[in-house]
C-alpha cells in the first residue's frame, strides 16, 4: 500500500472543512492549535500527526481512513447466504510446511 501523500490528505481536510462551512479558527480550536499552526497543516506544509488527523476526522464527521485514502471504510452492502444454500466450495489440503512433513 502506498503511503498517503501529505498534500492530498491536507487537501481532503480543507475540502471537507469548506463543505461543512467551518472556519480555520473553528478547526484550529477543535484541534488545539493556533490558526497559523492549523493553516500550515491544512496546506500540507507541516507533517500531520495522528492526533491532528483524529481530531479533524471527528469534527468533520468522517473516519480517519477517509482522510488518508479518500475512501470510506464502512460496509456499503452485504450478502446473506442461508445454511446449505450457498455455492459448494471444494477445499484443497493445506500446502504449508506443517502439512508437507517438512521440519520447521
MARVO-491126 format. One line per field, with one value per residue (C-alpha): x, y, z; residue number from 1; residue in one letter. Coordinates in Angstrom, 2 decimals, decimal comma, padded with zeros to 5 digits. Layout:
// MARVO-491126
c1 = c(X_...)
c2 = c(Y_...)
c3 = c(Z_...)
num = c(NUM_...)
residuo = c(a_...)
***
This chain:
// MARVO-491126
c1 = c(000,00_001,33_001,90_-000,66_000,61_000,52_-000,63_-003,52_-004,60_-004,37_-006,47_-009,15_-009,26_-009,58_-012,36_-014,30_-013,87_-015,25_-018,12_-019,01_-018,85_-016,23_-013,65_-009,95_-010,42_-013,05_-010,81_-007,79_-009,79_-011,05_-007,55_-005,84_-003,70_-003,30_-004,78_-001,25_-000,34_-003,62_-003,16_000,34_-001,03_-004,08_-001,83_000,44_003,47_003,76_003,57_000,18_000,14_-002,36_-003,88_-004,43_-005,99_-008,19_-009,48_-010,10_-011,97_-014,11_-015,19_-015,68_-017,78_-015,62_-013,28_-009,51_-009,17_-011,33_-008,95_-005,94_-007,30_-010,36_-012,40_-014,91_-014,07_-017,67_-019,68_-021,87_-023,60_-023,70_-024,93_-026,97_-026,47_-028,61_-027,09_-026,97_-027,98_-024,57_-022,20_-020,31_-016,59_-014,10_-011,26_-007,75_-005,47_-003,20_000,13_002,19_005,29_003,25_001,15_004,02_006,00_008,89_010,69_010,43)
c2 = c(000,00_003,44_005,98_008,78_011,99_014,74_017,36_015,12_014,43_018,13_018,95_016,48_018,16_021,60_020,49_018,80_021,85_024,07_021,63_021,75_025,57_025,57_028,32_027,78_029,31_026,69_023,86_025,34_025,48_021,90_020,57_022,59_024,67_028,31_029,41_029,71_026,16_024,81_026,64_025,17_021,67_022,14_023,38_020,34_022,41_020,53_016,81_015,62_013,81_011,05_013,17_016,03_013,67_012,05_015,42_016,62_013,43_013,73_017,33_016,67_013,56_011,11_008,21_008,81_006,27_008,51_011,41_009,23_007,44_009,35_006,15_005,25_002,09_001,40_-001,51_-000,47_-003,78_-007,40_-010,78_-013,20_-016,90_-019,32_-022,56_-025,16_-022,69_-021,27_-022,38_-025,56_-024,98_-027,80_-027,14_-028,36_-029,68_-027,08_-026,66_-025,12_-026,68_-028,35_-030,36_-031,42_-033,10_-030,60_-029,75_-026,17)
c3 = c(000,00_-000,89_001,83_001,84_000,27_002,92_000,39_-000,72_002,87_003,72_000,64_001,74_005,14_003,53_001,18_003,97_006,20_003,46_002,79_006,49_006,47_009,21_009,53_010,06_013,52_014,41_013,19_015,00_018,23_017,75_017,09_019,84_017,50_016,63_013,32_011,92_013,00_011,64_008,32_007,94_008,47_006,24_003,45_003,81_004,85_008,16_008,86_010,13_013,47_014,14_016,92_014,46_011,90_014,55_015,80_012,23_011,34_014,46_013,82_010,08_010,74_008,80_009,60_009,72_006,90_004,72_005,31_004,48_001,41_000,27_000,57_003,25_005,20_006,13_004,78_001,86_001,26_002,22_001,02_003,06_002,44_004,39_005,64_002,88_000,13_-000,82_-003,55_-002,85_-002,38_-002,75_-000,34_-001,10_001,65_003,24_001,43_004,26_005,88_008,63_006,16_003,88_006,62_006,45_009,67_010,89)
num = c(1_2_3_4_5_6_7_8_9_10_11_12_13_14_15_16_17_18_19_20_21_22_23_24_25_26_27_28_29_30_31_32_33_34_35_36_37_38_39_40_41_42_43_44_45_46_47_48_49_50_51_52_53_54_55_56_57_58_59_60_61_62_63_64_65_66_67_68_69_70_71_72_73_74_75_76_77_78_79_80_81_82_83_84_85_86_87_88_89_90_91_92_93_94_95_96_97_98_99_100_101_102_103_104)
residuo = c(x_x_x_x_x_x_x_x_x_x_x_x_x_x_x_x_x_x_x_x_x_x_x_x_x_x_x_x_x_x_x_x_x_x_x_x_x_x_x_x_x_x_x_x_x_x_x_x_x_x_x_x_x_x_x_x_x_x_x_x_x_x_x_x_x_x_x_x_x_x_x_x_x_x_x_x_x_x_x_x_x_x_x_x_x_x_x_x_x_x_x_x_x_x_x_x_x_x_x_x_x_x_x_x)
***
